[in-house]
């Protein structure tokens, strides 16, 4: 059985090629679980790059959601409200990048 964090980004704003603000959720891939230890700055850089390439304007806070995922025999499982899931706010500013 392998364990990963599935990286998701929750953001409100105007997506590229759209005209009105809405709530969006992007999946940024997987990172190793490592007993719940992860490099927060690397995850923030990954999320920041994804938001810069997909969003035209950001209204409000950007949240990064790390869901603890277990993969056994090709089947992915996760607990929706598990204690090993992590959610935190992106602290770096994207004001200069998005115009």
N, C-alpha and C positions, 0 to 999 in steps of 0.2 A: 504494500500500500504506500503510495506517494502522497505527500502533503504539500500544498501550495497556498499562497495568498492570491486570490483573483482581484485584480486592481480595477476599481470603478471610479469614475469622476461624475459628480452631480453638480450641475451648474445651471443658473438661470440667466438667459440673455438671448441675443439674436445670433442664430447660427448662420454661417455663410450661405449665400443664395436664398436667404429667407428675409422677410421684412418685419415680422413682429416677434417680440420677446416671448419665450416659452421656457419651460423646464426641460433640460436635456440630461441624458445619462449616457456616458461613454464608457466602454470597456477598453482598458489599456493592456490587457494581457495577464500573465501570471509571473509571480516571483517566488523563489523558494521560501518555504515556511520557516526553517531553521529554529524550531522550538519557539516560535513567536517573535523572534528577533529580526528586525529589518532596518535598513539604512533609510531613514526618513528623508534625507536630502536627495537621494537618488529617486525615490518615489515621487517627491515633489517636482523634480526636474522632468520626469516622465509625464506627469500630469500637466505641468505647465506647457510642455511642447505640444501635447495633444490638444489642449484648449486653444493655444495660439494658432494651430493649423485648422481647427474646425469652427471657431467662433469669430464672429465679426465684432460683437460687443458683449460685455459681461455686466450683468446687473445683479449685484449682491455677492454673497459669499460662494466660494468654491469648496466643496467637500470631497475628500478622498476616502473611499470606502474599501477596506481590505477584508474580503470574506475568506475565512479559512475553509479550504476545499480539500477533500480526500478523494483520491482516485484509486480504485481497485478494480482490476479486470476491465478497464476501459469505461467504467461507470463513475461519474462524478457526483459526489454527494456533499452537501453542506447544511449547516443548521442556520435557519433564518435569524434567530435571536440568540445565537451561541455566544458564550463568554470569550471565545478566542477571536471573534470578529473585531476589527478596529475601524474607527471612524474619526477623522480629524480634519481641521480646516486648513486650506492652503494659505500660508502666511505671506508668501512673496507676491508682489504687485505685478499686474499685467497691464497697467494703464498705458505704458509706453509702447508695448507690443501690439495692442489692439487699437487700431484707428481706422 
